[in-house]
Amino acid sequence: MTDQFPYADLDLGRAARRGYPEAVFCAGKTPAQVAGIAATVRSRPDVTTLFTRAGAEHAAAVRTELPDAHHDAGAGLLAWPPDPPAPTGGLVVVAAAGTSDLPVAREAELTARYLGRRTQLIADVGVAGLHRILGHLDLLRRARVVVVAAGMDGALPSVVAGLIEAPVVALPTSVGYGAAFGGLAPLLSMLNACAPGVAVVNIDNGYGAGHLAAQIAAVPA
């Protein structure tokens, strides 16, 4: 923490130190705190800053300081500078099992894109209709890494991992009925995936999934 901001000590050197910038997790922060952070990063347009889990009030606060920030309300994410860097590395494909998984999947896709990767999002390709994911096999097999977001039974990552050469980042979501336990059921399914080459992130952690995918895809296949 600093005298200027007793609530935050921004790590603006992280990108130079480890290749990827710090993100701002907005949930739990007040709009005023988020605005203060946005005002600080305004002086560093060389550093891509993502504001994640941003509600409407957080987004408004960011845009008072960074009016041109890109805002995806569905994903709860803002990015500044608004244009992603020129892509390098391999392709990141993000697959959302159901339409209800799209907010988390979109967070993952935007994270990977703003960390410098080419991305493509496909939606509503869950295991209830296997023909849908099979219809995207050519795209999946061109990817350097595939992020698979799924709630309910969480079966899709294992299916995808059994069909492609690239690693799969499994992203459990909190979508589902009572026995899904807010994402715990798909999380456990993914941790017990039979197909090898599956890495699992926390429930609804689209940012973490996108970041890991960007790191994997830094080197083209």
LUMLO-771083 format. One line per 10 residues: number of its first residue (from 1); their letters; for each residue x, y, z of N, C-alpha, C. Coordinates in nm, 4 decimals, padded with zeros to 6 digits. Example, Ala and Ser with C-alpha at 12.3 -4.5 7.8 and 13.67 -1.06 7.14 Angstrom:
1> as> 01.3190/-00.5690/00.7800/01.2300/-00.4500/00.7800/01.3200/-00.3300/00.7800 | 01.2850/-00.2250/00.7080/01.3670/-00.1060/00.7140/01.2900/00.0030/00.7870
//
This chain:
1> mtdqfpyadl> 00.0835/-00.1194/00.0000/00.0000/00.0000/00.0000/00.0868/00.1241/00.0000 | 00.0307/00.2363/-00.0464/00.1029/00.3624/-00.0523/00.0243/00.4700/00.0191 | 00.0906/00.5850/00.0434/00.0206/00.6963/00.1061/-00.0927/00.7462/00.0171 | -00.0691/00.7413/-00.1169/-00.1708/00.7875/-00.2095/-00.2912/00.6944/-00.2109 | -00.2650/00.5641/-00.2090/-00.3713/00.4648/-00.2104/-00.3496/00.3683/-00.0953 | -00.4102/00.3932/00.0201/-00.3919/00.3027/00.1343/-00.4568/00.1665/00.1134 | -00.5325/00.1520/00.0050/-00.6031/00.0263/-00.0210/-00.5382/-00.0569/-00.1306 | -00.4330/-00.0089/-00.1972/-00.3744/-00.0834/-00.3089/-00.2296/-00.0436/-00.3308 | -00.1504/-00.1390/-00.3735/-00.0110/-00.1159/-00.4119/00.0085/-00.1846/-00.5463 | -00.0135/-00.1094/-00.6528/-00.0173/-00.1686/-00.7860/00.1200/-00.2206/-00.8287
11> dlgraarrgy> 00.1180/-00.3362/-00.8897/00.2407/-00.4008/-00.9361/00.2588/-00.3692/-01.0848 | 00.2934/-00.2459/-01.1157/00.3042/-00.2040/-01.2545/00.4286/-00.2599/-01.3227 | 00.5178/-00.3205/-01.2474/00.6353/-00.3819/-01.3059/00.6191/-00.5290/-01.3361 | 00.5002/-00.5833/-01.3125/00.4832/-00.7272/-01.3287/00.5028/-00.7736/-01.4727 | 00.4551/-00.6930/-01.5688/00.4689/-00.7331/-01.7082/00.6156/-00.7450/-01.7474 | 00.6971/-00.6511/-01.7011/00.8403/-00.6579/-01.7327/00.9067/-00.7740/-01.6608 | 00.8560/-00.8070/-01.5426/00.9199/-00.9102/-01.4603/00.8842/-01.0505/-01.5045 | 00.7569/-01.0723/-01.5392/00.7161/-01.2096/-01.5711/00.6391/-01.2236/-01.7014 | 00.6295/-01.1129/-01.7767/00.5721/-01.1217/-01.9102/00.4238/-01.0938/-01.9209 | 00.3544/-01.0841/-01.8089/00.2099/-01.0612/-01.8104/00.1739/-00.9592/-01.7025
21> peavfcagkt> 00.0829/-00.8663/-01.7336/00.0506/-00.7600/-01.6380/-00.0418/-00.8065/-01.5269 | -00.0496/-00.7255/-01.4236/-00.1435/-00.7485/-01.3140/-00.2846/-00.7139/-01.3602 | -00.3832/-00.7895/-01.3155/-00.5232/-00.7573/-01.3393/-00.5837/-00.7034/-01.2102 | -00.6942/-00.6303/-01.2252/-00.7632/-00.5716/-01.1113/-00.8937/-00.6474/-01.0897 | -00.9040/-00.7187/-00.9805/-01.0257/-00.7929/-00.9442/-01.1183/-00.6948/-00.8727 | -01.2288/-00.6590/-00.9379/-01.3135/-00.5503/-00.8873/-01.4084/-00.5934/-00.7760 | -01.4496/-00.7191/-00.7753/-01.5439/-00.7642/-00.6726/-01.4841/-00.7406/-00.5337 | -01.5637/-00.6816/-00.4460/-01.5158/-00.6519/-00.3113/-01.4525/-00.5147/-00.2988 | -01.4240/-00.4494/-00.4110/-01.3713/-00.3133/-00.4085/-01.4852/-00.2145/-00.4306 | -01.4731/-00.0977/-00.3732/-01.5730/00.0053/-00.3963/-01.5482/00.0712/-00.5318
31> paqvagiaat> -01.6507/00.1314/-00.5909/-01.6280/00.2055/-00.7152/-01.5207/00.3128/-00.7006 | -01.5151/00.3792/-00.5875/-01.4136/00.4825/-00.5667/-01.2730/00.4224/-00.5688 | -01.2557/00.3060/-00.5078/-01.1257/00.2408/-00.5097/-01.0858/00.2005/-00.6511 | -01.1809/00.1463/-00.7262/-01.1527/00.1058/-00.8634/-01.1189/00.2282/-00.9480 | -01.1894/00.3395/-00.9254/-01.1593/00.4625/-00.9994/-01.0184/00.5117/-00.9687 | -00.9773/00.5024/-00.8431/-00.8420/00.5432/-00.8062/-00.7365/00.4597/-00.8757 | -00.7612/00.3296/-00.8841/-00.6680/00.2408/-00.9534/-00.6640/00.2747/-01.1020 | -00.7810/00.2992/-01.1611/-00.7867/00.3342/-01.3030/-00.7107/00.4633/-01.3310 | -00.7198/00.5590/-01.2412/-00.6476/00.6848/-01.2590/-00.4972/00.6627/-01.2583 | -00.4523/00.5669/-01.1795/-00.3089/00.5375/-01.1729/-00.2592/00.4710/-01.3004
41> vrsrpdvttl> -00.3328/00.3739/-01.3518/-00.2857/00.3025/-01.4706/-00.2961/00.3895/-01.5956 | -00.3705/00.4986/-01.5889/-00.3832/00.5881/-01.7045/-00.2473/00.6398/-01.7513 | -00.1538/00.6502/-01.6584/-00.0203/00.7002/-01.6939/00.0693/00.5924/-01.7537 | 00.0170/00.4696/-01.7660/00.0973/00.3584/-01.8181/00.0257/00.2892/-01.9348 | 00.0080/00.3579/-02.0464/-00.0596/00.2945/-02.1613/00.0212/00.1814/-02.2225 | 00.1460/00.1666/-02.1795/00.2282/00.0562/-02.2283/00.1925/-00.0754/-02.1608 | 00.1119/-00.0696/-02.0545/00.0740/-00.1889/-01.9784/-00.0746/-00.2156/-01.9990 | -00.1092/-00.3320/-02.0503/-00.2502/-00.3697/-02.0645/-00.3070/-00.4017/-01.9267 | -00.4148/-00.3341/-01.8901/-00.4779/-00.3578/-01.7608/-00.6183/-00.4124/-01.7814 | -00.6467/-00.5257/-01.7196/-00.7804/-00.5849/-01.7215/-00.8468/-00.5621/-01.5874
51> ftragaehaa> -00.9709/-00.5172/-01.5911/-01.0542/-00.5046/-01.4719/-01.1573/-00.6169/-01.4794 | -01.1467/-00.7151/-01.3903/-01.2337/-00.8323/-01.3961/-01.3402/-00.8262/-01.2871 | -01.4453/-00.9065/-01.3071/-01.5582/-00.9114/-01.2133/-01.6090/-00.7710/-01.1822 | -01.6251/-00.6930/-01.2878/-01.6686/-00.5541/-01.2736/-01.8195/-00.5446/-01.2928 | -01.8889/-00.4978/-01.1895/-02.0305/-00.4689/-01.2015/-02.0522/-00.3351/-01.2701 | -02.1785/-00.2967/-01.2841/-02.2111/-00.1726/-01.3551/-02.1477/-00.0510/-01.2885 | -02.1485/-00.0461/-01.1555/-02.0906/00.0686/-01.0867/-01.9385/00.0711/-01.1010 | -01.8765/-00.0458/-01.0972/-01.7321/-00.0522/-01.1202/-01.6981/-00.0032/-01.2607 | -01.7754/-00.0495/-01.3588/-01.7490/-00.0107/-01.4970/-01.7621/00.1400/-01.5156 | -01.8649/00.1975/-01.4557/-01.8829/00.3426/-01.4657/-01.7661/00.4163/-01.4024
61> avrtelpdah> -01.7175/00.3638/-01.2897/-01.6048/00.4277/-01.2206/-01.4783/00.4212/-01.3061 | -01.4527/00.3061/-01.3676/-01.3355/00.2929/-01.4538/-01.3436/00.3911/-01.5695 | -01.4614/00.4036/-01.6285/-01.4743/00.4857/-01.7487/-01.4773/00.6351/-01.7188 | -01.4925/00.6723/-01.5930/-01.4733/00.8136/-01.5602/-01.3262/00.8514/-01.5741 | -01.2374/00.7562/-01.5508/-01.0929/00.7815/-01.5608/-01.0358/00.7355/-01.6943 | -01.0945/00.6305/-01.7515/-01.0469/00.5731/-01.8778/-01.1673/00.5620/-01.9718 | -01.2130/00.6748/-02.0249/-01.3405/00.6740/-02.0988/-01.3411/00.5866/-02.2230 | -01.2239/00.5572/-02.2776/-01.2191/00.4738/-02.3975/-01.1941/00.3271/-02.3675 | -01.1967/00.2890/-02.2404/-01.1736/00.1487/-02.2043/-01.2768/00.0585/-02.2716 | -01.2305/-00.0559/-02.3199/-01.3230/-00.1543/-02.3766/-01.4012/-00.2190/-02.2627
71> hdagagllaw> -01.5330/-00.2301/-02.2789/-01.6164/-00.2872/-02.1737/-01.7046/-00.3962/-02.2328 | -01.6932/-00.5159/-02.1788/-01.7827/-00.6261/-02.2121/-01.8656/-00.6541/-02.0875 | -01.9883/-00.6013/-02.0872/-02.0715/-00.6117/-01.9676/-02.1053/-00.7563/-01.9351 | -02.1272/-00.8376/-02.0358/-02.1616/-00.9772/-02.0114/-02.0517/-01.0528/-01.9407 | -01.9279/-01.0234/-01.9768/-01.8138/-01.0895/-01.9139/-01.7695/-01.0196/-01.7865 | -01.8265/-00.9018/-01.7585/-01.7844/-00.8265/-01.6405/-01.6397/-00.7833/-01.6483 | -01.5944/-00.7455/-01.7692/-01.4525/-00.7173/-01.7899/-01.4340/-00.5869/-01.8657 | -01.3359/-00.5090/-01.8213/-01.2915/-00.3907/-01.8951/-01.1432/-00.4060/-01.9262 | -01.1014/-00.3491/-02.0384/-00.9613/-00.3561/-02.0785/-00.9144/-00.2191/-02.1235 | -00.7942/-00.1836/-02.0823/-00.7338/-00.0579/-02.1240/-00.5844/-00.0764/-02.1383
81> ppdppaptgg> -00.5279/-00.0229/-02.2467/-00.5892/00.0424/-02.3620/-00.6950/-00.0455/-02.4303 | -00.7863/00.0167/-02.5037/-00.9020/-00.0583/-02.5540/-00.8713/-00.1586/-02.6635 | -00.7637/-00.1373/-02.7368/-00.7286/-00.2290/-02.8447/-00.6309/-00.3344/-02.7937 | -00.6588/-00.4616/-02.8197/-00.5650/-00.5665/-02.7762/-00.4344/-00.5563/-02.8526 | -00.3265/-00.6070/-02.7955/-00.1988/-00.6036/-02.8658/-00.2031/-00.6927/-02.9898 | -00.1099/-00.6669/-03.0808/-00.1002/-00.7530/-03.1989/-00.0754/-00.8965/-03.1539 | -00.1524/-00.9918/-03.2053/-00.1406/-01.1292/-03.1546/-00.0123/-01.1969/-03.1977 | 00.0394/-01.2772/-03.1088/00.1545/-01.3628/-03.1362/00.1211/-01.5024/-03.0847 | 00.2071/-01.5976/-03.1135/00.1873/-01.7322/-03.0614/00.0776/-01.8074/-03.1337 | 00.0245/-01.9075/-03.0646/-00.0754/-01.9945/-03.1238/-00.2179/-01.9509/-03.0963
91> lvvvaaagts> -00.3105/-02.0222/-03.1570/-00.4530/-01.9933/-03.1448/-00.5090/-02.0499/-03.0147 | -00.5892/-01.9691/-02.9453/-00.6637/-02.0133/-02.8275/-00.8106/-02.0249/-02.8663 | -00.8655/-02.1431/-02.8567/-01.0086/-02.1639/-02.8799/-01.0763/-02.1799/-02.7447 | -01.1871/-02.1096/-02.7268/-01.2663/-02.1201/-02.6045/-01.4027/-02.1766/-02.6417 | -01.4395/-02.2870/-02.5772/-01.5663/-02.3528/-02.6044/-01.6566/-02.3425/-02.4818 | -01.7760/-02.2905/-02.5007/-01.8757/-02.2830/-02.3941/-01.9766/-02.3945/-02.4142 | -01.9887/-02.4812/-02.3150/-02.0794/-02.5952/-02.3290/-02.2220/-02.5492/-02.3537 | -02.2668/-02.4513/-02.2786/-02.4019/-02.3991/-02.2947/-02.4010/-02.2484/-02.3046 | -02.5107/-02.1929/-02.3524/-02.5226/-02.0465/-02.3594/-02.5075/-01.9838/-02.2214 | -02.5533/-02.0538/-02.1177/-02.5422/-02.0017/-01.9820/-02.3982/-01.9937/-01.9330
101> dlpvareael> -02.3078/-02.0656/-01.9991/-02.1660/-02.0617/-01.9635/-02.0912/-01.9479/-02.0327 | -02.1596/-01.8757/-02.1199/-02.0924/-01.7752/-02.2017/-02.0254/-01.6622/-02.1220 | -02.0849/-01.6094/-02.0152/-02.0154/-01.5011/-01.9451/-01.8755/-01.5399/-01.8979 | -01.8616/-01.6591/-01.8413/-01.7316/-01.7044/-01.7931/-01.6400/-01.7372/-01.9114 | -01.6955/-01.8001/-02.0145/-01.6166/-01.8317/-02.1331/-01.5666/-01.7050/-02.2008 | -01.6516/-01.6057/-02.2057/-01.6128/-01.4793/-02.2688/-01.5021/-01.4105/-02.1883 | -01.5083/-01.4196/-02.0565/-01.4006/-01.3651/-01.9740/-01.2684/-01.4334/-02.0087 | -01.2713/-01.5640/-02.0263/-01.1502/-01.6376/-02.0623/-01.0992/-01.5958/-02.1986 | -01.1892/-01.5839/-02.2948/-01.1472/-01.5484/-02.4295/-01.0870/-01.4083/-02.4343 | -01.1520/-01.3117/-02.3709/-01.1004/-01.1750/-02.3717/-00.9670/-01.1651/-02.2988
111> tarylgrrtq> -00.9529/-01.2408/-02.1914/-00.8251/-01.2401/-02.1191/-00.7127/-01.2872/-02.2100 | -00.7326/-01.3990/-02.2774/-00.6293/-01.4503/-02.3673/-00.6007/-01.3520/-02.4801 | -00.7047/-01.2879/-02.5316/-00.6860/-01.1934/-02.6415/-00.6050/-01.0717/-02.5974 | -00.6376/-01.0179/-02.4807/-00.5658/-00.8993/-02.4330/-00.4276/-00.9336/-02.3776 | -00.3999/-01.0612/-02.3609/-00.2639/-01.1034/-02.3278/-00.1852/-01.1409/-02.4536 | -00.2428/-01.1111/-02.5703/-00.1662/-01.1200/-02.6930/-00.1839/-01.2429/-02.7779 | -00.2964/-01.3144/-02.7631/-00.3171/-01.4344/-02.8429/-00.4357/-01.4187/-02.9388 | -00.4287/-01.4909/-03.0490/-00.5464/-01.5025/-03.1351/-00.6484/-01.5915/-03.0633 | -00.7744/-01.5540/-03.0708/-00.8771/-01.6309/-03.0006/-00.9976/-01.6541/-03.0911 | -01.0693/-01.7597/-03.0592/-01.1983/-01.7850/-03.1230/-01.2887/-01.8519/-03.0213
121> liadvgvagl> -01.4127/-01.8054/-03.0155/-01.5109/-01.8555/-02.9190/-01.6180/-01.9339/-02.9931 | -01.6493/-02.0530/-02.9417/-01.7620/-02.1299/-02.9931/-01.8565/-02.1584/-02.8761 | -01.9860/-02.1573/-02.9028/-02.0839/-02.1645/-02.7943/-02.1883/-02.2725/-02.8200 | -02.2455/-02.3195/-02.7099/-02.3556/-02.4156/-02.7113/-02.3144/-02.5460/-02.7806 | -02.2051/-02.6035/-02.7302/-02.1511/-02.7265/-02.7899/-02.1394/-02.8370/-02.6843 | -02.2337/-02.8410/-02.5906/-02.2275/-02.9351/-02.4804/-02.2566/-03.0787/-02.5188 | -02.2374/-03.1685/-02.4214/-02.2439/-03.3119/-02.4499/-02.3858/-03.3623/-02.4729 | -02.4873/-03.2815/-02.4463/-02.6238/-03.3263/-02.4732/-02.6483/-03.3444/-02.6229 | -02.5631/-03.2817/-02.7039/-02.5698/-03.2987/-02.8499/-02.4287/-03.3066/-02.9036 | -02.3676/-03.4257/-02.8989/-02.2261/-03.4394/-02.9322/-02.1934/-03.3978/-03.0756
131> hrilghldll> -02.2929/-03.4007/-03.1642/-02.2674/-03.3590/-03.3018/-02.2207/-03.2143/-03.3088 | -02.2584/-03.1343/-03.2071/-02.2235/-02.9917/-03.2126/-02.0739/-02.9703/-03.1932 | -02.0141/-03.0362/-03.0952/-01.8698/-03.0196/-03.0753/-01.7928/-03.0890/-03.1875 | -01.8454/-03.2013/-03.2364/-01.7778/-03.2718/-03.3461/-01.7765/-03.1868/-03.4735 | -01.8746/-03.0996/-03.4872/-01.8791/-03.0113/-03.6029/-01.7699/-02.9055/-03.6028 | -01.7004/-02.8910/-03.4892/-01.5922/-02.7915/-03.4783/-01.4546/-02.8574/-03.4680 | -01.4455/-02.9844/-03.5026/-01.3195/-03.0562/-03.4835/-01.2025/-02.9933/-03.5592 | -01.2266/-02.9477/-03.6806/-01.1174/-02.8875/-03.7578/-01.0600/-02.7667/-03.6844 | -01.1467/-02.6819/-03.6309/-01.1020/-02.5655/-03.5558/-01.0292/-02.6076/-03.4290 | -01.0853/-02.7012/-03.3548/-01.0235/-02.7457/-03.2296/-00.8849/-02.8029/-03.2536
141> rrarvvvvaa> -00.8672/-02.8713/-03.3649/-00.7386/-02.9339/-03.3934/-00.6353/-02.8348/-03.4460 | -00.6787/-02.7137/-03.4801/-00.5842/-02.6086/-03.5186/-00.5364/-02.5286/-03.3974 | -00.6017/-02.5478/-03.2848/-00.5706/-02.4674/-03.1665/-00.4423/-02.5136/-03.0993 | -00.3731/-02.4181/-03.0390/-00.2570/-02.4515/-02.9555/-00.3036/-02.4974/-02.8189 | -00.4190/-02.4474/-02.7750/-00.4795/-02.4848/-02.6475/-00.6285/-02.4551/-02.6565 | -00.7092/-02.5344/-02.5866/-00.8539/-02.5150/-02.5866/-00.9020/-02.4990/-02.4436 | -00.9745/-02.3914/-02.4189/-01.0416/-02.3712/-02.2902/-01.1842/-02.4222/-02.3052 | -01.2275/-02.5054/-02.2128/-01.3639/-02.5600/-02.2185/-01.4381/-02.5212/-02.0908 | -01.5397/-02.4371/-02.1063/-01.6210/-02.3925/-01.9932/-01.7495/-02.4736/-01.9878 | -01.7776/-02.5334/-01.8719/-01.8966/-02.6180/-01.8600/-01.9436/-02.6220/-01.7160
151> gmdgalpsvv> -02.0737/-02.6215/-01.7007/-02.1348/-02.6444/-01.5705/-02.2016/-02.7810/-01.5718 | -02.3172/-02.7921/-01.5055/-02.3930/-02.9176/-01.5028/-02.3022/-03.0345/-01.4632 | -02.2850/-03.1335/-01.5541/-02.2025/-03.2507/-01.5218/-02.0548/-03.2296/-01.5530 | -02.0222/-03.1209/-01.6225/-01.8822/-03.0884/-01.6477/-01.8091/-03.1901/-01.7327 | -01.8788/-03.2572/-01.8237/-01.8174/-03.3678/-01.8985/-01.7418/-03.3237/-02.0224 | -01.7700/-03.2041/-02.0728/-01.7172/-03.1657/-02.2038/-01.5647/-03.1598/-02.2114 | -01.4920/-03.1108/-02.1109/-01.3457/-03.1067/-02.1253/-01.2827/-03.2427/-02.1522 | -01.3302/-03.3461/-02.0875/-01.2757/-03.4800/-02.1091/-01.3042/-03.5276/-02.2507 | -01.4226/-03.4957/-02.3014/-01.4575/-03.5325/-02.4384/-01.3632/-03.4636/-02.5367 | -01.3439/-03.3329/-02.5183/-01.2577/-03.2572/-02.6098/-01.1138/-03.3080/-02.6023
161> aglieapvva> -01.0655/-03.3336/-02.4808/-00.9275/-03.3798/-02.4638/-00.9039/-03.5140/-02.5315 | -01.0081/-03.5933/-02.5448/-00.9953/-03.7222/-02.6117/-00.9958/-03.7137/-02.7629 | -01.0171/-03.5929/-02.8162/-01.0293/-03.5762/-02.9607/-00.9159/-03.4968/-03.0232 | -00.8343/-03.4279/-02.9415/-00.7356/-03.3359/-02.9971/-00.5982/-03.3584/-02.9345 | -00.4980/-03.3033/-02.9993/-00.3608/-03.3148/-02.9516/-00.3271/-03.2077/-02.8488 | -00.3888/-03.0921/-02.8587/-00.3546/-02.9773/-02.7739/-00.4012/-02.9979/-02.6301 | -00.3365/-02.9318/-02.5343/-00.3851/-02.9369/-02.3959/-00.5195/-02.8664/-02.3814 | -00.5938/-02.9072/-02.2805/-00.7259/-02.8503/-02.2516/-00.7226/-02.7851/-02.1131 | -00.7717/-02.6633/-02.1069/-00.7912/-02.5962/-01.9789/-00.9390/-02.6073/-01.9440 | -00.9692/-02.6825/-01.8405/-01.1080/-02.7067/-01.8002/-01.1530/-02.5971/-01.7045
171> lptsvgygaa> -01.2657/-02.5365/-01.7363/-01.3179/-02.4217/-01.6622/-01.4575/-02.4538/-01.6100 | -01.4685/-02.5008/-01.4864/-01.6013/-02.5313/-01.4326/-01.6791/-02.4030/-01.4035 | -01.8070/-02.4062/-01.4338/-01.8920/-02.2907/-01.4037/-01.9969/-02.3286/-01.2997 | -02.0563/-02.2270/-01.2413/-02.1567/-02.2489/-01.1364/-02.2960/-02.2711/-01.1941 | -02.3047/-02.2969/-01.3233/-02.4336/-02.3227/-01.3886/-02.4817/-02.4627/-01.3545 | -02.6073/-02.4746/-01.3171/-02.6627/-02.6069/-01.2910/-02.7697/-02.6046/-01.1841 | -02.8346/-02.7180/-01.1674/-02.9376/-02.7328/-01.0654/-02.8742/-02.7687/-00.9313 | -02.9581/-02.7978/-00.8332/-02.9126/-02.8113/-00.6950/-02.7916/-02.8986/-00.6724 | -02.7901/-03.0183/-00.7295/-02.6811/-03.1124/-00.7042/-02.5517/-03.0736/-00.7760 | -02.5565/-02.9679/-00.8561/-02.4312/-02.9155/-00.9132/-02.3522/-02.8406/-00.8071
181> fgglapllsm> -02.4186/-02.8072/-00.6954/-02.3525/-02.7438/-00.5808/-02.2702/-02.6218/-00.6196 | -02.3316/-02.5361/-00.7033/-02.2662/-02.4113/-00.7383/-02.1363/-02.4270/-00.8139 | -02.1215/-02.5362/-00.8869/-02.0015/-02.5602/-00.9662/-01.9103/-02.6671/-00.9099 | -01.9383/-02.7139/-00.7886/-01.8516/-02.8158/-00.7284/-01.8587/-02.9473/-00.8058 | -01.9783/-02.9854/-00.8510/-01.9916/-03.1110/-00.9252/-01.9095/-03.1098/-01.0543 | -01.9213/-03.0065/-01.1390/-01.8365/-03.0060/-01.2582/-01.6881/-02.9939/-01.2257 | -01.6540/-02.9230/-01.1192/-01.5133/-02.9150/-01.0787/-01.4578/-03.0534/-01.0491 | -01.5307/-03.1323/-00.9722/-01.4840/-03.2664/-00.9378/-01.4801/-03.3568/-01.0604 | -01.5774/-03.3415/-01.1506/-01.5754/-03.4208/-01.2740/-01.4501/-03.3914/-01.3550 | -01.4153/-03.2635/-01.3642/-01.2983/-03.2243/-01.4437/-01.1686/-03.2706/-01.3787
191> lnacapgvav> -01.1635/-03.2654/-01.2475/-01.0444/-03.3141/-01.1779/-01.0270/-03.4645/-01.1956 | -01.1372/-03.5335/-01.2215/-01.1326/-03.6782/-01.2421/-01.1386/-03.7165/-01.3895 | -01.1025/-03.6230/-01.4776/-01.1086/-03.6500/-01.6216/-01.0250/-03.7724/-01.6565 | -01.0815/-03.8598/-01.7371/-01.0095/-03.9800/-01.7797/-00.9043/-03.9460/-01.8840 | -00.9362/-03.8529/-01.9736/-00.8413/-03.8148/-02.0779/-00.7262/-03.7351/-02.0167 | -00.6018/-03.7670/-02.0518/-00.4881/-03.6903/-01.9997/-00.4774/-03.5556/-02.0694 | -00.3981/-03.4674/-02.0116/-00.3750/-03.3368/-02.0732/-00.4790/-03.2330/-02.0392 | -00.5474/-03.2512/-01.9251/-00.6497/-03.1569/-01.8812/-00.6025/-03.0873/-01.7542 | -00.5940/-02.9546/-01.7586/-00.5646/-02.8735/-01.6403/-00.6930/-02.8048/-01.5969 | -00.7177/-02.7962/-01.4684/-00.8447/-02.7454/-01.4170/-00.8204/-02.6192/-01.3340
201> vnidngygag> -00.9012/-02.5162/-01.3593/-00.8954/-02.3947/-01.2786/-01.0175/-02.3898/-01.1868 | -01.0240/-02.2881/-01.1062/-01.1309/-02.2763/-01.0073/-01.2653/-02.2441/-01.0733 | -01.3709/-02.2619/-00.9977/-01.5065/-02.2402/-01.0465/-01.5252/-02.0952/-01.0912 | -01.5744/-02.0775/-01.2122/-01.6044/-01.9459/-01.2712/-01.4804/-01.8588/-01.2904 | -01.3609/-01.9176/-01.2853/-01.2387/-01.8384/-01.2979/-01.1981/-01.8251/-01.4445 | -01.2782/-01.7494/-01.5187/-01.2479/-01.7275/-01.6587/-01.1154/-01.6579/-01.6796 | -01.0832/-01.5627/-01.5923/-00.9551/-01.4935/-01.6036/-00.8389/-01.5920/-01.5898 | -00.8442/-01.6778/-01.4902/-00.7364/-01.7745/-01.4696/-00.7220/-01.8697/-01.5861 | -00.8351/-01.9121/-01.6427/-00.8301/-02.0031/-01.7569/-00.7699/-01.9341/-01.8788 | -00.8119/-01.8108/-01.9035/-00.7593/-01.7372/-02.0176/-00.6123/-01.7066/-02.0036
211> hlaaqiaavp> -00.5694/-01.6761/-01.8815/-00.4284/-01.6457/-01.8569/-00.3428/-01.7696/-01.8813 | -00.3847/-01.8834/-01.8271/-00.3088/-02.0066/-01.8479/-00.3031/-02.0419/-01.9957 | -00.4152/-02.0263/-02.0651/-00.4184/-02.0566/-02.2079/-00.3230/-01.9658/-02.2843 | -00.3194/-01.8380/-02.2480/-00.2290/-01.7445/-02.3148/-00.0839/-01.7848/-02.2936 | -00.0517/-01.8312/-02.1739/00.0853/-01.8747/-02.1469/00.1205/-01.9997/-02.2284 | 00.0282/-02.0946/-02.2344/00.0535/-02.2165/-02.3120/00.0720/-02.1834/-02.4592 | -00.0107/-02.0918/-02.5102/-00.0087/-02.0588/-02.6525/00.0974/-01.9566/-02.6892 | 00.1791/-01.9160/-02.5942/00.2839/-01.8187/-02.6244/00.3776/-01.8721/-02.7326 | 00.3975/-02.0023/-02.7332/00.4809/-02.0676/-02.8340/00.3877/-02.1412/-02.9297 | 00.3909/-02.1102/-03.0582/00.3011/-02.1788/-03.1518/00.3270/-02.3290/-03.1541
221> a> 00.2250/-02.4026/-03.1920/00.2382/-02.5489/-03.2020/00.3355/-02.5857/-03.3123
//
